[in-house]
Amino acid sequence: MTPIDLGSLVGPLIEIARAAAKAALVHYGPRPIARRKADGTPVTDADEDSEAVILSGLARLTPDIPVVSEEQDASGNRPFAAGHAPRRFWLVDPLDGTREFVARNGEFCINVGLVEDNYPVFGLLLAPVSETLWCCDDAGRAFRLTSDGKRLALRVRAKPAMGAVIISSRSHGDDAALDAFASESPLAERRRLGSAQKFGVLAAGEADLYPRFGPTSEWDTCAGQAILEAAGGRVVTLAGARLGYGKPRFRNPDFIASGG
């Protein structure tokens, strides 16, 4: 596999994500309209327009790297058979948190992640409403990009003595399983937040645990996992194995994302 120069890609990828965010926000009106896909999940024009921008940008930037993107996958347009992933491929969720987009609470984001040999090596998360961008660079360092272009280093924190802050999904997951998990160790606070923004919060040391009991897809987690791992955290299955990618149907098992 030919080495890739991630250092030269970070800037253009940020610009692609920003252009996708702009395309999505065109539809962020008083009542965003959602349709239902075959699997019952919602989709909007914002998802599709954001995806078109990202796919076009990646085709120009890295034409030899296949892209798996949520809405393309939903329509059956896959660059390779699920379960037969190449050594390197992009995973894209053009609008992670469609329910939050429709609810207009700002808790949605754009996810762009790169997989090499079954594990994430790069991730970018952009929250269009707050304009918060979490990313990692070619040296494996996580950062948050400020509105004036400064890079603020991200690092997970050690679990506070008074107990962990657990962050969970606002619209998904198994509450009974989460309650059982939370009862096993000292807990300082429980928060809810939509989309992969949760990984950014962990990477910034603003929370400690994100247990996910319930279905997710690889494009939901790849970018966030890359950023969290670069900040010193980890994402593991309930058996303790590092969460990997290129699985059949691109579906994840239950997992726990953690800080220090």
Stockholm file with secondary structure:
# STOCKHOLM 1.0

chainA/1-260         MTPIDLGSLVGPLIEIARAAAKAALVHYGPRPIARRKADGTPVTDADEDSEAVILSGLARLTPDIPVVSEEQDASGNRPFAAGHAPRRFWLVDPLDGTREFVARNGEFCINVGLVEDNYPVFGLLLAPVSETLWCCDDAGRAFRLTSDGKRLALRVRAKPAMGAVIISSRSHGDDAALDAFASESPLAERRRLGSAQKFGVLAAGEADLYPRFGPTSEWDTCAGQAILEAAGGRVVTLAGARLGYGKPRFRNPDFIASGG
#=GR chainA/1-260 SS CCCCCHHHHHHHHHHHHHHHHHHHHTTCSSSCCCEECTTSCEECHHHHHHHHHHHHHHHHHCTTSCEEEHHHHHTTCCSSCTTCCCSEEEEEEEEECHHHHHHTSSCCEEEEEEEETTEEEEEEEEETTTTEEEEECTTSCEEEECTTSCEEECCCCCCCTTCEEEEEESSCSCHHHHHHHHTTSCEEEEEEECTTHHHHHHHTTSCSEEEECSCEEHHHHHHHHHHHHHTTCEEEETTSCBCCSCCGGGEECCEEEECC
#=GC SS_cons         CCCCCHHHHHHHHHHHHHHHHHHHHTTCSSSCCCEECTTSCEECHHHHHHHHHHHHHHHHHCTTSCEEEHHHHHTTCCSSCTTCCCSEEEEEEEEECHHHHHHTSSCCEEEEEEEETTEEEEEEEEETTTTEEEEECTTSCEEEECTTSCEEECCCCCCCTTCEEEEEESSCSCHHHHHHHHTTSCEEEEEEECTTHHHHHHHTTSCSEEEECSCEEHHHHHHHHHHHHHTTCEEEETTSCBCCSCCGGGEECCEEEECC
//
